[in-house]
Amino acid sequence: MSLLTAATVLTGCGSTVEDVKITMATGSEGGVYYRLGNGLADIWSGRLGIVRPQVVATAGSKDNVTRLVNDQAQVGFSQADAVEGVEGASRLRALARMHDDYLQVIVRADLPVTKLRELSGLRVSIGAQESGVEIIASRLLKSLNVTPQTLNLGLEESAQWMREGRLDAFFWSGGLPTSRISQLTKELGVRMLDLRDDLSSFREQYPVYGSATLPASTYNLQSGPVITLVVRNFLLVNEKMPDDVAEALVRQLFEGQPELVKAHSAARTIEQRSAIETSPVPLHNGAMRYYREAKV
């Protein structure tokens, strides 16, 4: 039984949350979405008694939004920028603002590249098609008139191609740390580009993005900390999700947070007070009910 079928049961026949079955759209298997998705699946199945949600690896944010709109998933992760311009996105509702994603521009350490503008002409992956990475990378390159040889590769492929010498640089947007990048840093030696000289005009054009420091200790960067873009992450559902189900999922997100931190340390940054900051996506009524009860 799908969640949409369960919705009819839940609202009309007095059945319980335990009847719900969920497919959760995440991202690359080497990324933070996938690890948090599996953590949430364990928490929700263990604490609510539901069948463990099916955690699906996807291309990323925009793919997830499309799946939610088309009822191919009932829960999904997305960057704030990925809901813009998607047909049917008005039917989306948020359960919570999650961690923030950091834009990470990774370059082979043996290349004399220290600025984003120096990527012109190089072989650069801008993320998988339909991913949040592709959105932010394309916008940034266009705004600065940087023209590399672009490829659409996911995180796993990007890391592998760089190991094989077939890729000079790649974009990634994810929580800290991302395990695949940690591995690549140890195996190959890479440089992370500092974007401080490129952010002012870009953020004026796209206010959905913020800026932050990515600490050198995150990946043991020899070049020191870097300034980069950040974008908010949301945990999204379809408006058809019953209020009782949405409330239960949010409640266990926070009550099970210590367990979620074990799945990935990015979960430490999830807070009740900031969780309601999901504009432009409205909070689900069930989620709002939880936050009101928690006096947020």
VENKA-V798644 format. One record per pair of residues at least 12 apart in sequence whose ideal C-beta (glycine too) atoms are under 8 Angstrom apart, sorted by sequence separation. I is the first residue (numbers start at 0). J is the second residue. D is the distance in whole Angstrom. If there is no record, write none. Layout:
# VENKA-V798644
i & j & d
I & J & D
I & J & D
This chain:
# VENKA-V798644
i & j & d
40 & 52 & 4
63 & 75 & 4
106 & 118 & 8
125 & 137 & 6
157 & 169 & 4
198 & 210 & 5
212 & 224 & 5
213 & 225 & 5
236 & 248 & 8
275 & 287 & 8
5 & 18 & 5
23 & 36 & 5
39 & 52 & 7
40 & 53 & 8
63 & 76 & 6
64 & 77 & 5
212 & 225 & 7
213 & 226 & 8
256 & 269 & 6
5 & 19 & 5
40 & 54 & 5
63 & 77 & 5
152 & 166 & 7
157 & 171 & 7
212 & 226 & 6
213 & 227 & 5
5 & 20 & 7
125 & 140 & 7
195 & 210 & 8
211 & 226 & 8
212 & 227 & 8
275 & 290 & 6
23 & 39 & 7
36 & 52 & 8
60 & 76 & 7
61 & 77 & 8
150 & 166 & 7
194 & 210 & 8
210 & 226 & 6
211 & 227 & 7
253 & 269 & 8
274 & 290 & 7
2 & 19 & 6
23 & 40 & 7
37 & 54 & 5
55 & 72 & 7
60 & 77 & 4
64 & 81 & 5
68 & 85 & 7
152 & 169 & 7
154 & 171 & 6
210 & 227 & 7
252 & 269 & 8
0 & 18 & 7
2 & 20 & 6
36 & 54 & 4
57 & 75 & 8
60 & 78 & 4
63 & 81 & 8
64 & 82 & 6
68 & 86 & 7
69 & 87 & 8
133 & 151 & 7
210 & 228 & 6
211 & 229 & 5
234 & 252 & 7
253 & 271 & 6
1 & 20 & 6
2 & 21 & 6
68 & 87 & 4
154 & 173 & 8
209 & 228 & 7
210 & 229 & 7
271 & 290 & 7
0 & 20 & 6
2 & 22 & 8
60 & 80 & 8
61 & 81 & 5
65 & 85 & 7
68 & 88 & 6
74 & 94 & 8
147 & 167 & 8
208 & 228 & 5
209 & 229 & 5
275 & 295 & 6
33 & 54 & 7
60 & 81 & 4
64 & 85 & 5
76 & 97 & 7
147 & 168 & 7
158 & 179 & 5
162 & 183 & 7
208 & 229 & 7
209 & 230 & 7
253 & 274 & 8
274 & 295 & 7
21 & 43 & 7
52 & 74 & 7
59 & 81 & 8
68 & 90 & 6
78 & 100 & 6
118 & 140 & 8
158 & 180 & 8
161 & 183 & 7
191 & 213 & 7
208 & 230 & 5
271 & 293 & 6
33 & 56 & 6
68 & 91 & 7
128 & 151 & 5
130 & 153 & 7
154 & 177 & 7
207 & 230 & 7
272 & 295 & 6
61 & 85 & 7
64 & 88 & 6
67 & 91 & 6
115 & 139 & 7
123 & 147 & 4
125 & 149 & 5
127 & 151 & 6
155 & 179 & 7
158 & 182 & 7
162 & 186 & 7
168 & 192 & 8
207 & 231 & 8
271 & 295 & 5
115 & 140 & 8
122 & 147 & 7
123 & 148 & 7
124 & 149 & 7
125 & 150 & 7
126 & 151 & 7
127 & 152 & 7
154 & 179 & 5
158 & 183 & 5
162 & 187 & 6
119 & 145 & 5
120 & 146 & 7
121 & 147 & 5
122 & 148 & 5
123 & 149 & 6
124 & 150 & 5
125 & 151 & 7
126 & 152 & 7
127 & 153 & 4
161 & 187 & 7
202 & 228 & 8
32 & 59 & 7
64 & 91 & 7
116 & 143 & 6
118 & 145 & 6
119 & 146 & 5
120 & 147 & 6
121 & 148 & 7
123 & 150 & 7
124 & 151 & 7
126 & 153 & 7
127 & 154 & 8
191 & 218 & 7
201 & 228 & 8
21 & 49 & 7
28 & 56 & 5
115 & 143 & 6
119 & 147 & 6
120 & 148 & 7
122 & 150 & 7
124 & 152 & 4
161 & 189 & 8
198 & 226 & 7
20 & 49 & 7
23 & 52 & 5
25 & 54 & 6
27 & 56 & 7
30 & 59 & 8
116 & 145 & 6
118 & 147 & 5
191 & 220 & 6
193 & 222 & 8
17 & 47 & 7
19 & 49 & 5
20 & 50 & 5
22 & 52 & 7
23 & 53 & 7
25 & 55 & 6
26 & 56 & 7
115 & 145 & 6
190 & 220 & 8
195 & 225 & 8
198 & 228 & 7
16 & 47 & 6
17 & 48 & 5
18 & 49 & 8
21 & 52 & 4
22 & 53 & 5
23 & 54 & 5
24 & 55 & 6
25 & 56 & 6
26 & 57 & 6
100 & 131 & 7
191 & 222 & 7
194 & 225 & 7
195 & 226 & 4
16 & 48 & 8
17 & 49 & 6
20 & 52 & 8
21 & 53 & 7
23 & 55 & 7
25 & 57 & 6
26 & 58 & 8
27 & 59 & 7
124 & 156 & 7
190 & 222 & 6
193 & 225 & 4
194 & 226 & 6
16 & 49 & 7
20 & 53 & 8
22 & 55 & 6
24 & 57 & 5
26 & 59 & 5
102 & 135 & 6
124 & 157 & 4
192 & 225 & 7
193 & 226 & 6
194 & 227 & 5
26 & 60 & 8
102 & 136 & 8
136 & 170 & 4
184 & 218 & 5
191 & 225 & 5
193 & 227 & 7
194 & 228 & 7
39 & 74 & 8
135 & 170 & 7
184 & 219 & 7
124 & 160 & 7
136 & 172 & 8
184 & 220 & 8
191 & 227 & 8
249 & 285 & 7
26 & 63 & 7
102 & 139 & 8
135 & 172 & 6
181 & 218 & 6
249 & 286 & 5
24 & 62 & 7
25 & 63 & 7
132 & 170 & 5
175 & 213 & 7
180 & 218 & 6
245 & 283 & 4
247 & 285 & 8
24 & 63 & 4
132 & 171 & 6
245 & 284 & 7
246 & 285 & 4
250 & 289 & 5
36 & 76 & 7
132 & 172 & 5
245 & 285 & 3
246 & 286 & 7
249 & 289 & 5
253 & 293 & 8
35 & 76 & 7
131 & 172 & 6
176 & 217 & 5
242 & 283 & 7
244 & 285 & 7
245 & 286 & 5
249 & 290 & 8
24 & 66 & 5
124 & 166 & 6
175 & 217 & 5
176 & 218 & 6
242 & 284 & 5
243 & 285 & 6
246 & 288 & 5
24 & 67 & 7
122 & 165 & 7
123 & 166 & 8
126 & 169 & 8
240 & 283 & 6
242 & 285 & 4
246 & 289 & 5
32 & 76 & 4
122 & 166 & 5
123 & 167 & 6
124 & 168 & 8
125 & 169 & 8
126 & 170 & 6
233 & 277 & 5
241 & 285 & 7
122 & 167 & 5
123 & 168 & 5
124 & 169 & 4
125 & 170 & 5
126 & 171 & 7
231 & 276 & 7
235 & 280 & 7
238 & 283 & 7
240 & 285 & 7
121 & 167 & 4
122 & 168 & 8
123 & 169 & 6
124 & 170 & 7
126 & 172 & 7
231 & 277 & 8
242 & 288 & 6
24 & 71 & 8
121 & 168 & 6
123 & 170 & 7
233 & 280 & 6
236 & 283 & 6
24 & 72 & 4
22 & 71 & 7
23 & 72 & 6
118 & 167 & 8
22 & 72 & 5
23 & 73 & 7
24 & 74 & 7
25 & 75 & 7
26 & 76 & 7
81 & 131 & 5
118 & 168 & 6
22 & 73 & 6
23 & 74 & 5
24 & 75 & 4
25 & 76 & 6
80 & 131 & 7
21 & 73 & 5
22 & 74 & 8
23 & 75 & 7
24 & 76 & 7
105 & 157 & 8
21 & 74 & 6
78 & 131 & 4
81 & 134 & 6
77 & 131 & 7
80 & 134 & 5
107 & 161 & 6
143 & 197 & 6
80 & 135 & 6
112 & 167 & 8
78 & 134 & 7
105 & 161 & 7
112 & 168 & 7
78 & 135 & 8
110 & 167 & 6
110 & 168 & 8
139 & 197 & 7
142 & 200 & 7
143 & 201 & 8
172 & 230 & 7
174 & 232 & 8
142 & 201 & 5
107 & 167 & 6
106 & 167 & 7
107 & 168 & 7
35 & 97 & 7
106 & 168 & 4
139 & 201 & 6
142 & 204 & 6
105 & 168 & 6
138 & 201 & 8
65 & 129 & 7
104 & 168 & 7
105 & 169 & 6
62 & 127 & 8
104 & 169 & 8
105 & 170 & 8
104 & 170 & 6
105 & 171 & 7
3 & 70 & 6
31 & 98 & 7
59 & 126 & 7
62 & 129 & 4
103 & 170 & 7
104 & 171 & 8
138 & 205 & 6
59 & 127 & 6
61 & 129 & 4
62 & 130 & 7
102 & 170 & 7
103 & 171 & 5
1 & 70 & 8
31 & 100 & 8
58 & 127 & 4
61 & 130 & 6
102 & 171 & 8
103 & 172 & 7
3 & 73 & 8
58 & 128 & 6
59 & 129 & 7
60 & 130 & 6
61 & 131 & 6
102 & 172 & 5
103 & 173 & 7
2 & 73 & 4
58 & 129 & 4
59 & 130 & 3
60 & 131 & 3
101 & 172 & 7
1 & 73 & 7
58 & 130 & 5
59 & 131 & 5
61 & 133 & 7
100 & 172 & 5
101 & 173 & 7
59 & 132 & 6
61 & 134 & 7
100 & 173 & 6
101 & 174 & 7
135 & 208 & 7
59 & 133 & 8
60 & 134 & 7
100 & 174 & 6
101 & 175 & 6
103 & 177 & 7
99 & 174 & 8
105 & 180 & 6
98 & 174 & 5
103 & 180 & 6
113 & 190 & 7
115 & 192 & 6
105 & 183 & 7
112 & 190 & 7
114 & 192 & 7
108 & 187 & 7
109 & 188 & 8
113 & 192 & 7
115 & 194 & 6
107 & 187 & 7
108 & 188 & 4
110 & 190 & 8
112 & 192 & 7
113 & 193 & 8
107 & 188 & 8
108 & 189 & 5
116 & 197 & 8
107 & 189 & 6
108 & 190 & 5
114 & 196 & 7
115 & 197 & 5
106 & 189 & 6
107 & 190 & 7
105 & 189 & 5
106 & 190 & 5
105 & 190 & 7
106 & 191 & 8
105 & 191 & 6
106 & 192 & 6
104 & 191 & 7
105 & 192 & 8
103 & 191 & 6
104 & 192 & 4
176 & 264 & 8
139 & 228 & 7
174 & 263 & 7
175 & 264 & 8
104 & 194 & 7
175 & 265 & 6
174 & 265 & 3
102 & 194 & 7
135 & 228 & 7
59 & 153 & 8
78 & 172 & 7
58 & 153 & 7
135 & 230 & 7
131 & 230 & 7
27 & 127 & 8
26 & 130 & 8
99 & 209 & 8
101 & 211 & 7
103 & 213 & 7
99 & 211 & 7
101 & 213 & 5
104 & 227 & 8
30 & 154 & 6
83 & 207 & 8
103 & 227 & 7
29 & 154 & 5
80 & 205 & 7
102 & 227 & 5
27 & 153 & 5
29 & 155 & 5
101 & 227 & 6
102 & 228 & 4
27 & 154 & 4
28 & 155 & 7
80 & 207 & 5
101 & 228 & 8
102 & 229 & 7
27 & 155 & 6
79 & 207 & 5
80 & 208 & 7
101 & 229 & 6
102 & 230 & 8
29 & 158 & 7
100 & 229 & 7
99 & 229 & 5
100 & 230 & 5
99 & 230 & 7
100 & 231 & 8
99 & 231 & 6
100 & 232 & 6
99 & 232 & 6
98 & 232 & 6
96 & 231 & 6
97 & 232 & 4
96 & 232 & 7
97 & 233 & 7
96 & 233 & 6
97 & 234 & 5
95 & 233 & 7
96 & 234 & 8
35 & 174 & 8
94 & 233 & 8
95 & 234 & 5
93 & 233 & 5
94 & 234 & 4
32 & 173 & 8
93 & 234 & 7
94 & 235 & 7
31 & 173 & 5
93 & 235 & 6
94 & 236 & 6
30 & 173 & 5
31 & 174 & 4
92 & 235 & 7
93 & 236 & 8
34 & 178 & 8
91 & 235 & 5
92 & 236 & 6
91 & 236 & 7
92 & 237 & 7
31 & 177 & 6
91 & 237 & 7
92 & 238 & 5
26 & 173 & 8
30 & 177 & 6
90 & 237 & 6
91 & 238 & 7
29 & 177 & 7
90 & 238 & 5
92 & 240 & 7
29 & 178 & 6
30 & 179 & 7
90 & 239 & 8
29 & 179 & 4
80 & 230 & 6
79 & 230 & 6
82 & 233 & 8
94 & 245 & 6
27 & 179 & 8
78 & 230 & 5
79 & 231 & 4
78 & 231 & 7
79 & 232 & 7
82 & 235 & 8
92 & 245 & 8
78 & 232 & 6
79 & 233 & 6
94 & 248 & 6
95 & 249 & 6
77 & 232 & 7
78 & 233 & 8
94 & 249 & 5
76 & 232 & 6
77 & 233 & 5
76 & 233 & 7
95 & 252 & 6
76 & 234 & 6
77 & 235 & 5
94 & 252 & 7
75 & 234 & 8
76 & 235 & 7
74 & 234 & 7
75 & 235 & 5
74 & 235 & 7
75 & 236 & 8
74 & 236 & 6
73 & 236 & 6
73 & 237 & 7
70 & 237 & 7
73 & 240 & 7
98 & 265 & 4
67 & 235 & 6
97 & 265 & 8
98 & 266 & 7
67 & 236 & 7
68 & 237 & 7
70 & 239 & 8
97 & 266 & 8
99 & 268 & 7
67 & 237 & 5
98 & 268 & 5
64 & 235 & 7
98 & 269 & 6
63 & 235 & 7
97 & 269 & 6
96 & 269 & 8
74 & 248 & 7
95 & 269 & 7
96 & 273 & 6
97 & 274 & 8
96 & 274 & 5
95 & 274 & 4
96 & 275 & 7
95 & 275 & 8
96 & 276 & 5
96 & 277 & 5
95 & 277 & 7
93 & 277 & 4
93 & 280 & 4
92 & 280 & 7
93 & 281 & 7
94 & 282 & 8
91 & 280 & 5
92 & 281 & 6
93 & 282 & 5
94 & 283 & 6
92 & 282 & 7
93 & 283 & 6
92 & 283 & 4
95 & 286 & 7
88 & 280 & 8
92 & 284 & 8
94 & 286 & 5
93 & 286 & 7
92 & 286 & 7
83 & 279 & 8
82 & 279 & 7
82 & 280 & 6
47 & 247 & 6
79 & 279 & 8
47 & 248 & 8
79 & 280 & 8
47 & 251 & 6
43 & 248 & 6
46 & 251 & 5
43 & 251 & 6
46 & 254 & 7
42 & 251 & 6
46 & 255 & 6
42 & 252 & 7
43 & 255 & 8
39 & 252 & 7
42 & 255 & 4
39 & 255 & 8
42 & 258 & 5
41 & 258 & 7
42 & 259 & 6
38 & 258 & 7
39 & 259 & 7
38 & 259 & 5
41 & 262 & 8
38 & 261 & 7
39 & 262 & 8
35 & 259 & 7
38 & 262 & 3
19 & 244 & 6
37 & 262 & 6
38 & 263 & 7
16 & 243 & 6
35 & 262 & 6
16 & 244 & 6
34 & 262 & 5
35 & 263 & 5
38 & 266 & 7
34 & 263 & 4
35 & 265 & 7
10 & 241 & 6
16 & 247 & 5
35 & 266 & 6
9 & 241 & 4
31 & 263 & 5
6 & 239 & 6
3 & 237 & 8
6 & 240 & 7
9 & 243 & 6
31 & 265 & 5
6 & 241 & 5
9 & 244 & 7
3 & 239 & 6
5 & 241 & 8
2 & 239 & 8
2 & 240 & 7
6 & 244 & 8
5 & 244 & 8
2 & 244 & 7
